[in-house]
Amino acid sequence: MEEFDVCVIGAGFGGASVAALLAHRGLKVALLEKTARAGGKTQTTERKGYRFEMFGAVGIPAYNSRFHELVDVLGIADRTPFVVPEGDAASIRYLNKDGVWKVSYNPLVATGSEKEMADMKATLGVTDADLEALAAFYGEILSLDNAAIDALDNTGAFEWMARFDLAAPLVSQICMNLNTLFVVAVDRLPASEMIYALRDQVLGGAGRYHIGGYGHVAEVCAEYVQERGGLYLTKTRVQEILVEDGRAAGVRIDGRDIRARTVISNAGIQPTVLKLAGARHFPAAYVERVTSLEPSWAICGFRYVLDKRIFDAALIPVFSDESWLDEKRYQDMLKGKWPNVPLIAIDVPSEFDPGLSDVPGHQLANCQVFMPADTESALVDEAIARCEAVIDELWPELKDHIVRKEPYGAKQIASMSRDVAVPGCGGEAVGIAQVIGQCGRSKPDARTPLPGLYIVGCDAGGKGAGTHQAVDSGFNVAAMVAADLESA
Ligand SMILES: Cc1cc2nc3c(=O)[nH]c(=O)nc-3n(C[C@H](O)[C@H](O)[C@H](O)COP(=O)(O)OP(=O)(O)OC[C@H]3O[C@@H](n4cnc5c(N)ncnc54)[C@H](O)[C@@H]3O)c2cc1C
């Protein structure tokens, strides 16, 4: 019988980071992952000489992130170098109100230089007075302390932004950024989450990548668990959480039990509670709350391998004033009323790390749009087709340089992440939606009502955008579990 201090289900960024941090504290850890590699939704895959993520992945903030803390604490920074390209590595394609595509190029870490301000005026068609209002918006964000930000958990981001009376194109740019960061409607996103993320972005920039593939950090964390005497198994699906005498006692994998004093699940709060442990082990009100949690949207699009450099920047958002989504616009989209340009987020991993392709000069790119988290949603085909039409218009030569083109959507996301435990969920790009009522003090506690069972990753324990949130949760849950084990 194998006995561990901690058993972690899933090696996404939440699971891999909490496992490594607890191993670092001297605990005996088992880390079990159902797919072939660590990294979850940002897993790096190798196929025919190309290494790429299954879905787009870049780190925000670029500097001063939870990822920097993670590799420093574990002493693994030299095994998984980070890269933030210099120069104008970001670009925007903005369709203005006159129907003209405007293009600009900027650094990933904004400096506020005269050139950047002039570019913004020319691209977005805004004035000096508009830029002053924008400066007031960011000035207020930078001036708030954490307690003042936390007090905004129940204020909508869009509502908070309204008093700065920003020009429409600036609203479009900020809201497009927020949609991309959180994958939820901007009017339902809490102002607190917005302010933390934009503060991080102003101070630390947007657009970090990890050499060898974004998921490499999770892989090194998983190896670290083994190096510290722990167990790391891939292609190992946890079928059940063992419950004995009213507490989590381990997990069951293919006919084998792994016993542990504590179980931490990165498999999603709904699959963990409703399927792996079973609703019967939790109070009815908790089960009801977990069942009713709303997922973030999914992201669908194309993964491209191109035989030529088509995209001339690492990050390229494509948008108009109609593209960003509040709840009304999103609901309209579900009913078939589409914006002139669906919000497209293009990221180009090979611009960060040219070594991702064995063939010099080949380009790897993701072109992505939003769709519901429902793995059965019929919207995926239309969303992808509308994305492709805009890409064709802006980069007409792309179609002649395709080596591989792989469409993906909610179904593919679920296969790299969580099982469907509630209808309409499973393909969420992030985790439970970061909307008012599900964030800050209203976010589910990482400590579940079943003693010995914790949730890690984007469903509990952290804040921030995407993988940054997952690693934030990894740190917070590691501290929580270590303290609980010590006091037991
Ligand atoms: C298309 C797309 C684009 C994105 N772009 C970005 C981006 O640019 N930047 C960013 O920071 N974030 C991005 N995100 C979001 C980011 O990927 C997620 O927020 C983050 O990876 C979630 O991490 P997690 O640890 O919560 O869980 P996950 O990544 O979902 O990991 C869960 C892990 O648990 C495993 N698992 C589940 N069930 C079991 C089981 N029963 N037994 C064993 N293992 C199990 C899964 O295989 C998986 O490895 C994007 C997501 C998508 C889909």
The ligand as an ORCA input file, in Angstrom:
! r2SCAN-3c Opt
* xyz 0 1
  C      -7.573     28.429    -26.125
  C      -7.055     28.896    -24.794
  C      -6.201     29.981    -24.731
  C      -5.697     30.416    -23.505
  N      -4.773     31.434    -23.476
  C      -4.152     31.721    -22.312
  C      -3.056     32.620    -22.292
  O      -2.638     33.143    -23.333
  N      -2.472     32.888    -21.100
  C      -2.883     32.308    -19.926
  O      -2.294     32.565    -18.873
  N      -3.928     31.452    -19.917
  C      -4.552     31.138    -21.073
  N      -5.601     30.252    -21.086
  C      -6.167     29.800    -19.793
  C      -5.273     28.776    -19.095
  O      -4.934     27.774    -20.011
  C      -6.011     28.185    -17.897
  O      -6.542     29.220    -17.107
  C      -5.087     27.363    -17.018
  O      -4.238     26.556    -17.787
  C      -5.908     26.513    -16.069
  O      -5.046     25.846    -15.192
  P      -5.598     24.879    -14.077
  O      -4.442     24.412    -13.277
  O      -6.710     25.510    -13.340
  O      -6.275     23.623    -14.801
  P      -6.052     22.798    -16.138
  O      -5.073     23.411    -17.041
  O      -7.404     22.532    -16.656
  O      -5.411     21.433    -15.598
  C      -6.180     20.391    -15.052
  C      -5.344     19.124    -15.131
  O      -6.021     18.061    -14.449
  C      -5.942     16.880    -15.245
  N      -7.064     16.010    -14.854
  C      -8.391     16.304    -14.923
  N      -9.115     15.264    -14.462
  C      -8.229     14.302    -14.066
  C      -8.366     13.002    -13.503
  N      -9.567     12.468    -13.216
  N      -7.235     12.286    -13.235
  C      -6.007     12.807    -13.507
  N      -5.826     14.028    -14.055
  C      -6.923     14.773    -14.332
  C      -6.037     17.397    -16.670
  O      -5.569     16.482    -17.619
  C      -5.154     18.657    -16.573
  O      -3.794     18.352    -16.772
  C      -6.106     29.777    -22.303
  C      -6.971     28.682    -22.360
  C      -7.438     28.237    -23.589
  C      -8.322     27.039    -23.614
*
